[in-house]
Amino acid sequence: MLSHTSNEERLEDVLATCVAELFADMQIKAERVNGDYAPPPLPDSLTAFCGFGSADLRGSITLLGSVALFSQIHPLPIDVTPRDLADWACEIVNQAVGRYRNRLLQYNLSLALGVPQSALAERVRLWSSLRSGNRPICFTIGRETLEIWLELVVKPGFCVAERSPNESTAGIVEGSMLFF
Amino acid sequence: MGNKTVLVIDDSLTIRQQVTMTLKSAGYGTVEACNGREGIDAVRSGLPIAIVICDVNMPVANGLEFLETIKGDAPAPPVPVVMLTTDGSPELIARAKRAGAKGWIVKPFQSDLLLSAVRRIVGDRGV
């Protein structure tokens, strides 16, 4: 049986893949960073987060990036306001957590999602960031860095690896359409 | 085509703007709502809505609650609804289908895909 840490690593890998795919679909050039990086400047940053839960685990996904980053990747040709950027940060975390939910269906994990929220990131202290050795998933986009923090509380004894990917439970692919 | 009105329901301002820009570029009119409750009010107001594009995960009332409520309201065939959401779960798709949704698009959406869905459904109804 895998340890608790292995569960978290596997679930984090799934999330990192989801975010990379999301940026690719949005035609945003993002590169995963595994080594050292310059963290977003907190006085000029935004954060957006969304909680989720199931019978076996609960947690949240939090994005942290500079105002400059969210301006750079905003999809509309408009003069963006702080409200626009906060909304866009929420939508990115919404689409990231939605994709995460869709992927975890393949492991027979069905997450219920919360409603995304955003905030000015002047003083963000996530529990996961306080744990020794914990690092966020990081992407560089242009000259900016986006941190993605995954908070997880896993039910004792639960093991993701015991549940083999099951394509039959997978939903439809992002960017596609069904008619009834 | 210019007098066909699309009701866009999403709690994300950015998505509402993206959908609205896409539809307006093709000559459609739009009305926006921020959640399912506002969407229900818009439909009940008697606006001549040709089709609804509706998110699922929203505060106050979600997209499935919107769908099930307007289905329960309708003495006549209700306005067609296409769900536009991050969610691709078969369970929710089946629930939406039972409640009368005409389509399901998983974000992020491509403008041409959204327009083709609207044209197909509005055209089929002969509005």
Contacts between the chains, C-beta under 8 A, distances in Angstrom:
chain1	res1	chain2	res2	distance
A	22	B	108	7.4
A	25	B	108	5.2
A	26	B	108	5.6
A	74	B	14	7.4
A	75	B	14	6.8
A	75	B	18	6.3
A	76	B	14	6.7
A	76	B	17	5.6
A	76	B	18	6.5
A	76	B	21	7.1
A	78	B	17	7.5
A	83	B	13	7.3
A	84	B	13	6.8
A	84	B	14	6.8
A	87	B	12	5.8
A	87	B	13	4.4
A	87	B	14	5.2
A	88	B	14	4.8
A	90	B	12	6.5
A	91	B	12	4.4
A	91	B	14	5.2
A	91	B	15	6.1
A	94	B	12	7.0
A	94	B	57	7.0
A	94	B	86	5.9
A	95	B	86	5.0
A	95	B	107	5.5
A	95	B	108	6.3
A	97	B	86	7.4
A	98	B	57	7.4
A	98	B	85	7.2
A	98	B	86	2.3
A	98	B	87	5.6
A	98	B	88	7.9
A	98	B	107	7.1
A	99	B	86	6.5
A	101	B	86	7.7
A	101	B	87	6.7
A	101	B	89	7.0
A	102	B	86	7.7
A	102	B	87	7.1
A	102	B	88	4.4
A	102	B	89	6.8
A	102	B	106	7.7
A	105	B	88	7.9
A	105	B	89	6.0
A	105	B	90	8.0
A	110	B	89	7.0
A	110	B	91	7.4
A	113	B	57	5.6
A	113	B	87	7.8
A	115	B	11	7.2
A	115	B	57	6.6
A	115	B	58	7.1
A	115	B	59	4.9
A	169	B	90	7.2
A	170	B	88	7.7
A	171	B	87	7.4
A	171	B	88	3.1
A	171	B	89	4.7
A	171	B	90	5.4
A	171	B	93	6.8
A	171	B	106	7.7
A	172	B	88	4.6
A	172	B	93	7.2
A	172	B	104	7.0
A	172	B	106	5.6
A	173	B	88	6.9
A	173	B	106	6.8
A	174	B	86	7.6
A	174	B	88	6.8
A	174	B	106	4.8
A	174	B	107	6.7
A	174	B	108	6.7
A	175	B	106	6.4
A	175	B	107	7.7
A	175	B	108	6.1
A	175	B	109	7.0
A	175	B	110	6.5
A	175	B	113	7.5
A	176	B	105	7.6
A	176	B	106	6.0
A	177	B	103	6.2
A	177	B	104	6.9
A	177	B	105	4.6
A	177	B	106	7.7
A	177	B	113	5.7
A	177	B	117	5.9
A	178	B	93	6.7
A	178	B	103	6.2
A	178	B	104	4.5
A	178	B	105	8.0
A	179	B	102	6.7
A	179	B	103	4.8
A	179	B	117	7.5
A	179	B	120	7.2
A	179	B	121	7.9
A	180	B	97	4.8
A	180	B	101	6.2
A	180	B	102	5.8
A	180	B	103	6.4
A	180	B	104	7.6
